[in-house]
């Protein structure tokens, strides 16, 4: 891309969702740069407080999503001098970055929020599935109520970290040259911190407007009357297509794999309704930790073929009408374990969704009669009117699957070429190709073990952790909502609170017992890896390359990266090791 093109004047719009409509504003001089890495956003705001050089703290947390926010709250409450580093501009994690058109959560509130009473008592939502704007407002509220920002350095990107066994401290470096020391390092980068942009040929030739969905410009992009493309049909691609379909001049969705999307069931929430429910919130937050996915429902006690065909049809319809993940994680208990049972659910899905698409070709590409993979082994997207978009004359789906033989071959100055010889003329492209999922946020941080090796190299063949919270060779380092925890198979706030309390208890115990550090053994890590595989191998997850099985990056290991046994089992297993430090090497403070 020529430097002269980087300052192209663009017509852009601010996406402000008010009563389901978009208010459009224009602006000038937006930089036309395809951002690829968080480090590009590193900037030093100050030289004092949490931004100071040579910072020394008890606990350093990296990441200000649900996990980092919760740990900062817990660590400060426990009396530890704690600082949080965050690459974004404020709290919210993925919700500060995922500001593309239509970005919206796929877990219902109030299940999708922290259980901290002083936060939820004074907060109400406008809908059961909030958009990114409302989630940003929620995190602003959390920050204000808990007074968190005073201990945070924003726009701070970690590029290196190494543990000194003699000192018993981590030394952490940032992209702008700062160094901090901490006895405990908590990585709360989440599962989607490193963006993935495929190595498309001549990508930089394109002279129109192009952004990755998770590095979307704050002021939005004006697509009214424009020729637009969305590459990818994960959650981001589906949500962008829903928003652009009604207003773009033309929209082409480049699909490698059909998204087996299910109805969201979005509705308005009143203040009165939430006020009536709030006395029961503590029960709700306790209950969510007993279900498989950390939600407020669980799998049926029945297997699929315990019911007659008519009973199955009725049950599926009830789940469908409920909306959300009920059709995925509230269905028959053998759905994710038995292929014949799973096919019954897929057949129902296909019947419901195919009926919404008028064009036979589009119908077969978007909702094939033969499943592209078992239902639910890829996280289903929640949609509102996705399939109806393809009934619009200006909206099309381009099959770029391996089976089609019609891959994207190159980018041109004015669009995209595909293998069938077509040249798709475009003004705006959304790259919705996802992330180096689950592990990428940690391997991109320059973490160095006490053996002198880097995590990025160690995990090339396979990821290894102990309990989904610690890693052998990285003493006193903890992580949450990452590899080998419930993570992508769970509701985020449920998962991070279980792991966050465990991390808090481990740190308290280290200090109360006069330990310099703890370090999980390689043997314990191997045992945990076997446990992760054991839980996965009895399911249908290993049948398909997916985010659950390591993601789609070329060369990345095909392996289960989530704990697939459910929240309750997970909590029980990790808590069982704390009393006697089972699986850990412990080193006491000298003298």
Phi, psi and omega in degrees: 000127181289142181301327181296337181276347187288345182246027182299133178288125183241151170269120184232166179227150176265125182270101179244109185276112178232115180051038175080007180245167177248128171266127187255128175238156177246157180211166181241160170063034173287132179292131180262078183234132177273095181289144184234337190219146179300329183301337179294343184260003181293132180203136180270117183277331188205173176241007182236173178060224182292349179267001187292156172287155174051045179293139176233120183222169174283313185229129173245124180252138177245114180115132185238037169277204179302317184295308181295321179298314181295318180292323177299316177300312183292319182293318178294320179298327180279357174095011181272140172288113190229138174230145179243131173258133180220131181288335180278186186270349180191191179287157177131343178057237183301334183280353169273336182261319182279077180242026177290165181302126176086002182302125187206147182288155179247011171243142183286145166273152007274006177297326180269065172197166181287150183271010182291115188303317183295343176275306187285337182298328184250020183232138172227153181255159177269340183208161181284344176233084185294152174273177186296328179298316181289327177291324174297320178296322178299313180293328173298320177296315178302313180301313183294312183295320184263357178055059188268326190300334182298340180249025184235142171247108181272167185052036182243116185248124180279131181239355179194147178202135183215141182261134176260110183294329179291314179281335185070037182220152173271140171248121188240132181246149179247166184295335179266009171099001177285157175229139177228148176242141181208144175291325182235135176243126179243116179266111180242046184284343180079188185266353188227050183266337180249116183286151178241122173239115181304157181278065179293140179293133178052038179305320185284357177289331187299128185258002176276205181262129184211129178218151167286143186301330183266001170238043183288139180297144183303322184274001178079186181224130181280117180245007182299120179076002183270160173271115191238155175223145169241122178259112181113142181231038167282197183302317181297314181298318179297315183291322177295316180301321178299322183280321185280330183312311184286342189241339180289153174294314173218150176222127175240125180257115180272112189246124173269317180227133177300140175269118181278062186289149182232159184298135181288316185077035181290139176209163178285150174240134177266158176298320182297317180299316181291324179296323178293329183275338189301326176301339181261000182302316179303320176296318181298316182291330175288320182293322184298337179280356180259351183264165182300310186260009180072022180254193182257025172209165183217174179300150174297153175285350182266155165271161186305311187271011168289337180259154175286164177307317181291324178292320177298315180302317180295318181293314178301320181294322177298316179295318179299315181291330178296321182083175179069207185277007179302322181290343181261308187248010175239012185271195179300144189291344180262005186299322181266010184233340184235124187296320180294319177297317181297323181296326177300317181291319178299317181301320177295315179303310183299318180299316182292314187279325179297329182292346182269350186250124187281317186281125183300321180294311179299320180302316183287331178284316184280323185223071184295151178294325176268128184296136175290338177190164178302144180295132174091353177278348162247140182300119180292142173277147174265123184241161178249315179209035185300308187291330178294335180302327185281359171273351177284141183297334182265007183245129182223160174246132180251116182283112178244024179294162177300321180296329182286336184067021187240049182294160170293124182263324178191163172259145175243180178297334187240008180167212186230136173256142176242166188298337180281004179093355181288144171242115183265108180285128188220151173254325186225134178233128171257119177269101184250057186260009169083216194220163163283088200291141171069307184265335189300324180297328181273320182287344181267010189254002179070031181286127182243132183277170178289350176271357179090004179260161180255143181302323180303322179280321182298326186264010180296320180276323180188149177276140176228128174223174169239117177073004184071017180225344182220164181223132179298133181094359180233075186300145176057022174250133180236153173221158178213154184055043179226210184296137172073014165256182178297326172032254187290349176262020186216167168281124187309305182301324177297312183298312185289332178288322176296312180290322181297319178294323178296315178298316177302313181294323179294316179296317177300319182289321176303313182289320182291333179267004178067035179269142174283315177197164171239152181212119180296144181280159177294326179296316179295323179295319179295321178296318179293322177300318177297323178295316178302314181292323180299314180294324182284320188294337179277355182255185177269358183303317183290359179283348192219139172285121187205178176298329179292330183255034173102349178093186190248010180295135177302131177086352181282144183301138173272101186202151175289128181245011179235153172280116188257028181254359179095160186296315186297313178297318181299312180301317180297317183292316183287326179290336183291340185271344187293319185306320182237019179054041180301125179089003181244145165270128180244139181233124183277156174293133181296143175076000000 
